[in-house]
Amino acid sequence: GKSNEVHVLKGISLSIEDGEFVSIMGASGSGKSTLLNILGILDNYDEGEYWLAGRLIKSQSETETARLRNELIGFVFQSFNLLNFKTALENVALPLYYKGVSRSERNRLAMEQLDKMGLKSWAEHLPSEMSGGQKQRVAIAGILAMESPCIVFDEPTAMLDPKGRRDVLNTIRYLNREKGITIILITHNMEEVVDADVIHLMKDGKVYASGTPREIFSRPKTVEACGLELPVVTQIAHGLKQGGLNIRVDVLDEEELCAEISDAYEAAGEGV
């Protein structure tokens, strides 16, 4: 009934441009999963408007919804979503079967995408024989074979070891920069969003703050208010600044941090 309705999202307004790399971040319960389900046409919404590729997405038939989703958006989840009894090649080729692509063409496209993911030699292997990072890249190859212009990554590294995580983040960067694919990355790990064009921080069903990584990283109180943590290098920079070292705090990686520290010491005439 009306009385126990929960308004998870409240007056959200955001736009994502073609070819943009956007990260939506927030603690559990901030509304990011609900927003993701609406963006991915997995759920309907009550009020407002959602436009995707020039189409108003609202109460169309289930068939039409499925068609739009297939055509426009690829999903990569944290749990890989591969069929364990099918090889990597078969997993990548399967969605193309539903698209009506011929068998030889399916296999050619699937092999081409596995090759791009550095997994050509794993084509005949089952998921159980692969590492988490490899499985995640097989899942990504499947989305690429479908030629989705936009890919939503929902906590794609949550179940990966450091190497797998690095591989997947490098892949996301490559897809965005080299292929021009629009990326929406859902994560609560700030170390993963240094390459994003825009970060939207969510809190209590609203977009609490938006900005480039540098803008967001220079606002520790805002980040904290959203129940998130700054990347370690940025935390160190803030700590050094508070300790009296005259450095920029919006550093994105170790290299920038080291350069800042070295410059600050030189400026202070102490040399390093």
C-alpha angles and dihedrals in degrees: 000000000000096000096065099041113133118216101208095171121042123193097324117179122181138137128207118202128216110276094011123140106220128177123202111199136180144130120268110292094024091116098253094124092050091049089049091052091053094046090049092048090241093122135029124232133220107221137018131028135284116196119191122182091339094312126112104231106212135125097332118154120283091248091053091046091052091047093051092047092049092047101043113023136048121194128211113185131191092251098059093231095219126151105248096209094055127076122246089259093051091048092054094043096047100081088050089058089061088048088059097247115156118256097249092047091047092054093045093052092043092051091047092054094044087052090052088053090052091248104111093119090052095056094110096042125104120236090250089066094053135080121247092256091052092048090051090052090050087054090050091049088056091054091047091052087057088055095227110183090209128040125195115204112198108198089316095177099045093106099036135102118236094271094048089047092052091048093051094046090049088050092052090050091049093049091051100041102034102029100033092229116161108243128202109186119191112196142132093213112097093194086071099056104059090109096049120114092216135012120204113198114205129205130167094352095307136098097253097185139353132195148115116297090260092052094047094043091055091058106068094165092056091049091048092049088059092053093250135123129231118238112274094249090053091048089053091050091052090048093051091047090052087049089060103264110137100229139134112258100202094084117150103197146008092270094058091045092052091048091050093050092047092049092048092053092046091049088051086054094240101111119213 
